[in-house]
Amino acid sequence: MQKRRLLLAAASCAALASLASCNREPQIINAGPPDTQEDALKSAKPVALPPSIEVSRTYRCKDNSLIQVDFMNDKKTAVLRSPRDASPVVLNAPEAGKPYVAPGISITGRGTTINAQLPNKGGQDCKA
């Protein structure tokens, strides 16, 4: 019984001694080389995200053709797909509320009714 108490006391002393020698400061580990662009990144201008799609509509025009237009949330960019298999065309407006234009193409409006000036088709009204 006495040996058991002695062993228990020795074990608790060893545990206390190991805890007393612990360094409680956080350990900092630097992995990899130092950042050589840190100063340049601090002085860099903020990065603006590209516009995202606000509304996407399919319109039927007076000549019974379909066009698809994605209007972006910056109110100055639209993406036109016409006909369906054609490559998309990015249209830009100089400011919000002005017509979206690209070479040979113009779209006025962004609601359920637009006016589209398309190559070889002229201007026509289109409804969503």
Secondary structure, DSSP 8 states (H G I E B T S, - for coil): -HHHHHHHHHHHHHHHHHHHT---S------SS--TTHHHHHHS--------EEEEEEEEETTS-EEEEEEETTSSEEEEE-STTS--EEEE-SSTTS-EEETTEEEE--SSEEEEEETTTEEEEEE-
